Amino acid sequence: QVQLVESGGGLVQAGGSLRLSCVVSGRTSSSYAMAWFRQAPGKEREFVIAISRSDDQTYDVDSVKGRFTISRDNAKNTVHLQMNSLKPEDTAVYFCAAGPVLTVTAGVYVYWGQGTQVTVSS
């Protein structure tokens, strides 16, 4: 079965950077569109950024544009989320997801990781 495992979260001061990783097992990550969602306490899970299955087209939300970058590392079967210029409002549990197409709709994604905590202090 397909399994996604996130890592790389932690505590960082505002303006700092973190790099999250999502390791895909069971099937190559290139078989899926890959996305990152995040969920803050008491809030709904929110789409952040995604990369398409075949042509590596990416899409991100305005709140992270210019700060977050998604990429694939095929040699290690991983997807990364590079987060720069972090803000306190970026604090959330970040989830990796895999699905058939690049979309902002969480329900379309089939496989999910367990999440990794990102905390940005001011």
Secondary structure, DSSP 8 states (H G I E B T S, - for coil): --EEEEE--EEEETT--EEEEEEEESS-GGGSEEEEEEE-TTS--EEEEEE-SSS--EEE-TTTTTTEEEEEEGGGTEEEEEE-S--GGG-EEEEEEEESS--S-GGG--EE---EEEEEE-
